[in-house]
Amino acid sequence: MSWPGIIEAYRRFLPVSDQTPIITLGEGGTPLLPAPRLAAAIGAKIDLYLKYEGVNPTGSFKDRGMTLAITKAKEEGAEKVICASTGNTSAAAAAYSVRGGMKAYVLIPKGKIALGKLAQAMMHRATILQVQGNFDEALALVTDVSKTYPITLVNSINPYRLQGQKTGAFEVCDDLSEAPTHHFLPVGNAGNITAYWMGYTEYLKEGKITHLPKMMGFQAAGSAPIVLGKIVKHPKTIATAIRIGNPASWKNAELAALESQGKIDMVTDEEIITAYRMIAGLEGIFCEPASAAGVAGVIKLHKRDYFKKGDRVVCTLTGHGLKDADFSLKTSIKETTMVKSKEDLLKSLGF
Ligand SMILES: *Cc1c(COP(=O)(O)O)cnc(C)c1O
């Protein structure tokens, strides 16, 4: 039997009934891949796993939350949905809205989203509205409008988003038959770290696991409001998916880190790019730059002797690298070689 999507797979843990019209593209059920070469290259004696969310239907973990948000919007009779987005939320909102027979409107910061994500929203016939400001300003605007007009907000302040996203934690535990010791992930709006923590605590209550992981969230250094303890007015980073200066789930992310004895920390763009290239080059997994922030965090903490031997570390790789192929080419194009003859070819092959 093929994977039915997260709502059917985890129905018991989600706010749906037998009457709920389920809108799915078969999201979730993503692989948890051991990453021994990456761990060895880092020099860490840990059990390292990568949860590859890039293989979701629209190429990011946003599909987990969007299937439920759109399903509930449909159940409540909505005809229009709206979101502000750094790209992946708009791609997911657009795809799932089409699937549910609804109209999607997406607000994106002008010139600051990866091309693949824009292409997705366009192909799924969303109305794309560019704003001059940044993500935080776009979110304030759509939140305001959705309060007074008949249009459903599907940003992660919509509680169904996080309910859907918590299934990522369920899958990790189901695959390992236990929780990991640490869970690393990038932090932008901080919804995902909040959702994973919710998932792990629910599984503990159910007796499915016997301990909770430390939640380890990593922001980009130029967009690190939680680490700095203040709003960043002009967030900067090449990792556009986490280029957020005033996270919607700020307090919940802090709580997740505190309660789990984990931490919210930051990594530089340089560290993110190094991790991004290592993941693709050593493990065969192509993620987008923002997705590599968690692995960059593992590298940073290993250098500080943070880990104990045998720690079981999971990193969520949040989105697919092809969404921002442009960026990957910019970091690696110089490595191609011109071949003009058979001799050239044999030389390149090492013969
Ligand atoms: C949305 C997103 C993030 C950030 O997740 P938050 O829940 O906003 O913290 C990270 N990486 C990718 C690829 C994303 O699309």
PDBQT file of the ligand as one rigid body, heavy atoms in Angstrom, charges set to zero:
ROOT
HETATM    1  C1  LIG A 401      10.137  27.507   6.438  1.00  0.00    +0.000 C 
HETATM    2  C2  LIG A 401      11.482  26.966   6.313  1.00  0.00    +0.000 A 
HETATM    3  C3  LIG A 401      12.405  26.982   7.376  1.00  0.00    +0.000 A 
HETATM    4  C4  LIG A 401      12.108  27.625   8.679  1.00  0.00    +0.000 C 
HETATM    5  O1  LIG A 401      11.101  26.985   9.422  1.00  0.00    +0.000 OA
HETATM    6  P1  LIG A 401      10.354  27.770  10.564  1.00  0.00    +0.000 P 
HETATM    7  O2  LIG A 401       9.236  26.891  10.960  1.00  0.00    +0.000 OA
HETATM    8  O3  LIG A 401       9.884  29.056   9.949  1.00  0.00    +0.000 OA
HETATM    9  O4  LIG A 401      11.333  28.025  11.656  1.00  0.00    +0.000 OA
HETATM   10  C5  LIG A 401      13.630  26.394   7.175  1.00  0.00    +0.000 A 
HETATM   11  N1  LIG A 401      13.971  25.831   6.003  1.00  0.00    +0.000 NA
HETATM   12  C6  LIG A 401      13.117  25.804   4.967  1.00  0.00    +0.000 A 
HETATM   13  C7  LIG A 401      13.556  25.164   3.704  1.00  0.00    +0.000 C 
HETATM   14  C8  LIG A 401      11.851  26.365   5.080  1.00  0.00    +0.000 A 
HETATM   15  O5  LIG A 401      11.025  26.344   4.031  1.00  0.00    +0.000 OA
ENDROOT
TORSDOF 0
